[in-house]
């Protein structure tokens, strides 16, 4: 049965960060813990957020790692409790927002974080006691500001997904001005993450027409503007459209993702230094070709519809276009360039088969299918 649910209040415009005090009041947050990282702090973005809340008592956790961990969540929970905080404001990319979602669970729920992981049957254990969260994205990639999920590396080193409607931020403050200083490589990698979300969720066979429409429009925006945003980071139109593509990809992926993310989550868990968006860009061509053999994908003309949104024309090679776009952006186009070797394949495949995105791919992948996709992505 289809379940379609859109719940986040979104403030989207240049200067939207000024609305933080009113959104805190609306969510009943009087003493927030701001969750961010050292990069956001060094870029001066954290200070812009703090300047928007001069009358509020604020605590700051600025030690979010590039891939959030259960250890970081524990450290932030201690600060949350010692500061007598009553809400969270995540400022950063997907890492900071996902870390904040982990805090929202751990600050009010007992037991280790893995208890609440999706593949452990933990989603129903996440209750309305989760701490209220406002998300302020500073990259255009994950779309975590409008999503119900988080990806966190737990203490046993697995990279697990946590999903609950109680984790959806009460408000997403989408201010493209906060992305104007994003470096080119990070712009490209996070942008390809957004494009991967739009493409992969559109290919998913679940019935959700609103998600399909949102994903196609997001793909069109992201595809048209990512190169300009990477080349000219101060281009306001490109930054606005990339932030919209990111938001739309996550609004759509409540429908489900697939093998791209199964592989990226698994490999990213084995080597947390690998950027998730870059991995998605590398895996997309092989997964698109794999999905092209699915009867429903062919019946619904999903590849042709994506090609149209990408401006490729009838019969355009979507998989090759993704690889060419990745190369033009200056990102690696193969796993070998990232230090991945075939000796890692067994562990990657094991993790991919257990990942929460595995079952929502339009065509179910076998271990050998995953091996073929890994080889094709080298």
N, C-alpha and C positions, 0 to 999 in steps of 0.2 A: 504493500500500500504506500502511495506517495505521501510524504509529510513535508509541507512547505511552510517555512516559518521565518519571518524577517522581523527583528525586534530592536535593533540598535538605533538609537538617536544619533544622527550624524550632523555635525557642524562643519561645513566644507566651504572654505574660501580663504583667500589671503587675509591674514589678520585674525583668523578664527581663534588663535590661542588666547586672545583677550577675553574670551567667553568662559575661561576656566572657572573663575569664582562662581558664576551663576550656575554652571553645570555641577560643581561640587555641592552647592546649596540644594539643587534639585535632587541629587542623589543622597543627601543627608551626610555628606562628608565634611567634617570640620577640622580634623587633624590628619591630613594625608601623609602617607609615606610615598615619596617620589622614587620610582625604580628606574634606574638608567645605567649607563656604562661610562667608562673613562673617555671613549671617543666622543660621545655626545657632549660630555662635560668640557673636554678640551676644545671642541668646536664652538663653544659659547652658546649652544642651543639650550642646555640646562638652565643657564642664567636667564635666558629669555622667558622660559616657563616660570621660573621663580619670580621674576619681575612682574609677571601677570597676576601674582597672588600676594601682594605686599602685606595684606592684613591677616594672612593665615599663618598658623603655626605648622611648619612643615619639617618633616624629617626626610633625609636623603640616603638612599642606598645606591651607590654608584659603582658597584663591583660586579655587575652582570657580565659573565664571560660570553664569548662569541657564540657558543652553544650552551644555553643555560643548563645548569646542573642542580641536582638535589642539594648538594652542599651549599651552593649559592642561595637557594631557597631557604635553607635552614638559617643561614647567617642573616638574611633579610627579615625573617620572621622574628628573630631575637630583637632586631632594631624596631620592628613594628610594635612589638609588645612593650619594649622599654620606653618607647615614645608615646605610648597610650594612643596609638593611631586608630582611626575608625574607617579608613578607606585607602585606596591605592590610586596613584597616577603613574602610569607607565609612559616614559618618554624615551623613544628610541625606535629601533627596528624591531623585527620579529623576536629577537633574543630578549630584549627588555620586556616586551609585552607578554611573551610566553613565560618569562620568569615571574612576572607579576601575577599571572594566572596560577602558577604553582604556589605562590605565596597566598593567594586568595583561598586555595584549598588548605594548605598546611597550617595556616594561622587559626583555623577554626575546625579542623577535622583531625582525628587521632590516627596514629599509625604511620608507617613509612609511605612515601609518595606513591610507590608502585601499587599500593592497595587500590588506588583510584584510576589506574591506567585502563584504557579502553580494552586492550587485549587481555587484561586480567579480570574483565567483567566489572570494572570499577566505576563506570559512568553513573549507574544509578546510586552509587554511594556518595556522589557529590550533591550536596543539598543547597537549599536556599541560604544556609549559613555562610556560604562563600562570601568573602569580603567584597564590597562594591568596588568596582574598578572603572576608571576613566583612562582611555588610551589616546596618546598623542604620538602618532607615527612620525618618524624623522627620515624614513626611507620609503621608497615606493616599490614594495616587493611582496611581503608575506600577506598583507591584508589582515593580520591578526587583530587589528582594531575593530573588525566587524565579525569576527569568527568565534565559534564556540570551542575551538580546540587550541591546544598548546603542545609543543614538542619539547621534552625535557630528558636529559640524560640522568637516569636514576643511579643509585649507589652501586648497583650490580653491573653498570656500564652499558646497559641497554638504552637505546634512544627511543622513548615511548611516547605515544600520543595520549592526551587527556582530553575528553570531550564531554561537555555538558552545557546546556543552555544557561545554567547558572554562572558560567564563566564568560559569557558574552559581556563585553564592556557596556556599562550603562550609557556612556557617551563616547563617540569617536570624534576627537578634535582633529580634523584633517586640514592642516594649514600648509599649503605647498611652499610657503616662504621658508619653512624649517628644513626643506630639502635643497635649497639653492646652493649650499656649500658642499654638497655631497661629492666626493671625488669621482672621476670618470669611471674607474674600474668597478667601484661599488655601485654606481648608478647603473652600469651595464648588467652586473650580476643580479642585483635586486630586481631590475626591470625584466630580465629574462625569467625570474621567479614568477613575477606577475603574469607574464605571457604564458608560462607553463601552466599556471592555475587555470587561466581562461581556456586554454586548449584541452587540457586533460579532463577537466570537469565537463566540457562540452562533449567530449567523446564518450563519457560514461553513459551507460544505457539506462540509468534510473530515469523515471518520469518526473520531470520538473521543468515545464516550459518557461516559467519566469527565469529560472537559473540559466537556461540555454540562451535566452535573449540577452540577459545581463552579461554572460560570458562572451558572446559574439561581439557585442558592442565594446566590451573591455579589451578584447583581442584587437579590434580595429584601432582603438585609441593607442594601445601599447605598441603595436607593430608600427604605426605611423610616426610615433614620437620618440621612441627609445634612442634612435641614433642621434637625433638633435639634442636630446637631454644629455646624452653622454658627451657629445662634442662641445656643446655650449650649455654648461650647467646653469647659467643665469637666464636661460630662455624661459620666461614665465609661462607661456602657453604650453611648452613641452612638459615642464614640471607639473603643471596642473593636470594635464592629461595622463601623465604617468601615475600620479597619485590616484586618479580616478580608476585607471586600469587595475591598480593594485587592490583598491577597495572592492571593485566589481568582481575580480577573480575570487576573492574570499567570500563575498556575498553568494556567489554561484557555487562554490565548492561544498556547500552543505549537501549538494547532490552526490558527492563522492569524487575521489581522485582515482589513481590507478598505479600502474607499474612504474611510471617515472618516479613517483614519490616513494613507493615501496623500496626501490633501489637506492634512491637518495637518502632516505632515512637510515637504511641498513648500512650503507657505506659511510655516511656521516657519523654514525655511532661508532664504527671501527676507527675512523680517523676524524675527530672533531675539528681539526684544522681546515678541512675541506669546506668551502662555502656552499651552502645548500642551493642557492640560485644557480651557481655555476654548474653544479652536478645536474640539476634539472635540465639546463640547456644542453649538456652533453648527452643525457639519456633520451631526450625528446625524439630525435630522429628515429632511433631504433624502435622505440615504443610506438610511434606513429605508424611505422611500417608494419609492426606486429598487429596493431589494431585494425589496419586496413583490410585484414583478412576476416574480420568479424562481420557476420551477415547483417546485423542490425546497423552497424556503422555504414555499410554499403547501402542498405535500404534507405536510411535517413539522409543519405548524401552528406554525411558530416564532414568528410574531407573536402568536398567541393564547396561547402558553405564556409569552412574555415579559409579555403583558398580565396574565396570572394572577399571576405573580410580583410585578408592580407593583401588584396590588390594583385593577386597572381594571375587572374583570369582563368578561364575554363581549362581544366586539365593540368593546372599548375602542380608542381611537385612540392607538396607542403613540407615533407621531411627534409628535402634538400634545401629548401628556402630557410628553414630554421638553422641548419648547419651553416649556411652562407651568412646569415644574419649574425650568428654567434662569432664567426670569424671576423666580420667587419667591425664588430664591437671590441675586438682585441681580446676576447675571452678564449680559453682553451677549448678545442673542439673534440678532444679525445681524452680518455682516462689516463693514458700513458703519460701525458704531459703533466698530470697531477700526481704522478708517482704510484699509480695503481698497477699492480701486477696480477697475472693470472693465478698466482698462489693464494690470492685473497678471495677468489671467486666463490669457493664453497661457503665461507662465512657470510659473504654478502647475500648469497642465494638463501641461506638459512634464515637470515634476518628478513629478507624481502617476503618470503613465504608466510612469516609470522606477523607481518606488518598490517595495521588496520586498513591500509589502502589497497591491499592485494585483492580483496574480494570485490571491490567496486570497479575494477577495470572491466571494460566491455567484453573482453575475451580473457578467460582465466588462463594464467601462465603456469606452466609446469616448471620443475627445476631445470629441465633442458632448455625450455623457452627462455628462462632468465639467463642461462649460460650463453645462449646465442645472442641475446641483447647486450650482455656485457662484452662479448667478443666484438660485436659490431660497433660498440662505443669506444673501443680502445684507440 
